[in-house]
Amino acid sequence: MRLAGLLLLAAIASLALMPQPWKGRLATHGLLHAASHAAAFLAAGFLLTWRAKRRQASFFVALLILGLGLLLEYLQTVIYRNASSTAADAAGIAAALLLEKFGTFFAPVRS
């Protein structure tokens, strides 16, 4: 699952920094734009924190993903003059942490 999460982060970065005019063809606006950010970072956060052995590791990975999101948003603002979607990115990561916690709560106990 970690490889899938890393590949997803690479895809997110590639799409975020895609050159024009291709980026303009894929552009979304409004609620759909925020939802796509949240979904992408939810999936990445879930894939990279799922079944972490320690809670601190999950939070550290989530902070790294958020850092990547902040960096990408900054670069998009500088390169394309886009408004930031950092709140949607953070919401997706927070949802991933909640799902990870929910999933480990209901995971079977192994002896």
N, C-alpha and C positions, 0 to 999 in steps of 0.2 A: 504494500500500500504506500510505502514511503516513496518508491520510485514513481508511482502514479502522481503523488502529490508534488514531487519535484518537477515532473514533466508538465503538470498543470501550471505551476508557478512560471516555468519557462514560457508556456503559451500565453499566460497573462502578460508577462513582460513584453513578449513579441507583439502582441496585439496593442498593448498600451503605447508602444513606441514605433508602431508601423508608420512608414512614410505616407505622405499624401500622394495621390488622391485615394489610395486604397483605404486609408483610415476613415476618410469622409464617407465612403460607401458603406462602411460598417457602423457608422455612428448611430447611436440611440439618444433619445432625449427624455427628460422628465423622469417619471416613475420607472419606466422600463430601463433607463440608464442606471438608476440607483439599484434596481433589483438585480440587474446583471452583475454589477460590482459585488453586491452582497452575496449572490449565489456563487460567484467565482471564488471569493475569499472564504466562504463557508465550506465549499468543497475542498479547497486547498488546506484549510485549517483542520477539517475533519480527517482528511487522508494522512496528514502529518502528525496529528496528535492522538489519533485513535489507538487505543491499547498501549499508551505510554506506560512505562513501568512506574514512573514517579510523577506526581502532580507538578513538581517544580519544572520538570522537563516539558510538560505540556504548556505551561505558562511561558517558558523561555522560547519555545518554538513559536508560540502565538505572537510573542513580542518581535521575533525575527520576521515573521510574515507581515506584521503591521509595519515594521521598519521598511520592508520592501515596498509595501503599498504606499507609504509616505514618500519614499524616494521616487516611485513611478509617478505619483501625483505631482510632485514638485517638477520633475522633468517634463511632464505634459504641460504644466502651467508655463514653464519657460519656453518650450519648443512650440506648442500649439496655441498658447494663450487660453487654455481650457480652464473652466472652473473646477475646483477640487471635488472629488467624490470620496474623501477620506472617511467621512462618517459612515457611508455605506460599506466601505472596506472593513472598518472596525466592527460594524454591526455583524457582518458575516463571520468574522473571526470570533467574536463573542458567542455567536450562535453555535459555532463549531465546538467551542469549549464546553458550552452547556450540553450539547449532544454527546460529547465525549464523556462528560460526567454522568449523564443519564444512561449512556450505554454501559458504563462500568458498574453502575448501580444494579442493573438487571443482568449483568453477565453471570454465567454459572460459576460457582465456586469450584475450583479444582483442588483436589487433595493430593 
